[in-house]
Amino acid sequence: EADTISPKVPIETDDDNAISFVVTGFGRFGNINENPTSTIVNYLESQRKEEEEEGKEQASGRGHSKKISICRIIKTGAMDVTNDLDEITESLKTKGLIRGKHLVFIHFGVNYKASAFQLESTAFNDASFRIPDENGYQPKNIQIDDEIPLRERLSTSLNVRKLCTEMEKKGFDVQVSGDPGRFVCNYLYWSSLNNIRKQFPLVVESDSEESTSQTCVHAIFVHVPPFQVIDEKTQFDFVENLLDSTEHVLLTQRKKKKSKKKSVVN
């Protein structure tokens, strides 16, 4: 229930722009006219605009929505996934939106059979749609990237289990999943991870001067249950806390690496 959720505690960082987010959700598909992830993304976008107008951390989103660079609702279709990711990547590069130590793509999709939030760790190079997408496309055993073997997997660079533990401590019912299905959710997750691999340089975090201006790019896919299973307000709280916890996990990990390196040098 909503009243079991722990209040968010702002993360204190040396760099207020240490992390930024790109957040996506999906529109309707099949017989589902109201996709909860559209509502979630619209909520985050409204918080972001409110905070931009106020110029201070006074909006109900508690200030963290200002870290979101782009919100996008993607039509539930393979072609739209490809086109939207290309547009987002172009905007990030041309508008100077790649900043800070980390850029994180958080993709939301609905799993109508789920009873808990699911943090997806892995995507597969396999388009096998159980129903046609919103453009009428229904592939089976087709590579998403034809230069890579069918069913090849890519995994997120985020520490999903640590992130799951953080969210559980805040009172949310959340699980780690290694199977996002083979519909458009998987298509987006694979495409996003593959896009990062191709479009953004691999950055090895270090304590050197050369790495201070570089940004590590990550992606994660999150399946949410329908609002009938977990209510809208709780899902909004989950998403806001997920932004906080993702930042905390990444920056804590970075500080540990720096501390370990310094102790080795000393």
Stockholm file with secondary structure:
# STOCKHOLM 1.0

chainA/1-266         EADTISPKVPIETDDDNAISFVVTGFGRFGNINENPTSTIVNYLESQRKEEEEEGKEQASGRGHSKKISICRIIKTGAMDVTNDLDEITESLKTKGLIRGKHLVFIHFGVNYKASAFQLESTAFNDASFRIPDENGYQPKNIQIDDEIPLRERLSTSLNVRKLCTEMEKKGFDVQVSGDPGRFVCNYLYWSSLNNIRKQFPLVVESDSEESTSQTCVHAIFVHVPPFQVIDEKTQFDFVENLLDSTEHVLLTQRKKKKSKKKSVVN
#=GR chainA/1-266 SS CGGGSCCCCCCCCSCTTSEEEEEEEECCBTTBCCCHHHHHHHHHHHHHHHHHHHCSTTSTTTTGGGGEEEEEEECSSHHHHHHHHHHHHHHHHHTTCCCSSEEEEEEEEECTTCSSEEEECEEESCBCCSSCCTTSCCCSSBCSSTTSCTTCEEECSSCHHHHHHHHHHTTCCEEEESCCCSSHHHHHHHHHHHHHHHHSCCCCCCSSGGGTTCCEEEEEEEEECCTTTSCHHHHHHHHHHHHHHHHHHHHHHHHHHHHHHHHHHC
#=GC SS_cons         CGGGSCCCCCCCCSCTTSEEEEEEEECCBTTBCCCHHHHHHHHHHHHHHHHHHHCSTTSTTTTGGGGEEEEEEECSSHHHHHHHHHHHHHHHHHTTCCCSSEEEEEEEEECTTCSSEEEECEEESCBCCSSCCTTSCCCSSBCSSTTSCTTCEEECSSCHHHHHHHHHHTTCCEEEESCCCSSHHHHHHHHHHHHHHHHSCCCCCCSSGGGTTCCEEEEEEEEECCTTTSCHHHHHHHHHHHHHHHHHHHHHHHHHHHHHHHHHHC
//
